[in-house]
């Protein structure tokens, strides 16, 4: 497994930018404005969220990020969505099932249960572990991000997803989605096992 992880990291680092999935300009802008998105949403969440939800948010954001690409990510996880800002200041959902799989050029990730799902790939981009995928409503068969039409915008059942992955420990991680296409200003997918 360690050899596979080292190969994965070496291949990811060696990939020219053109070999990675090309990001749409709006998704590049979302990542570029990550800090602004997080800050605005956190102000709404902490000022208007219910005390128990604020405590859950604080737990999800606690811990110092470690090296993101680690074989400990591989396998099944529990994941819960935390939506900040937008329609509501803060909403914390119940946990669902998610999965990471090591590939030769990074990790794949999929939220397997719940009504709102996501599926995509995590690779190293500009020194960060970046998730690029497609969000979709359960029951849909989403295309891969690269296969969406160039002029695609969210249609309410399928949307592009971009996020930053932070691994906190072998049992904790988080995917953070700046300016998600649906309902909120910032989403955190808290991962535990």
Beta strands, then each sheet from edge to edge (+ up, - down):
strand 1: 75-84
strand 2: 90-92
strand 3: 96-103
strand 4: 106-111
strand 5: 116-125
strand 6: 128-137
strand 7: 158-169
strand 8: 172-178
strand 9: 186-192
sheet 1: 2+ 1- 3+ 4- 5+ 6- 7+ 8- 9+
end
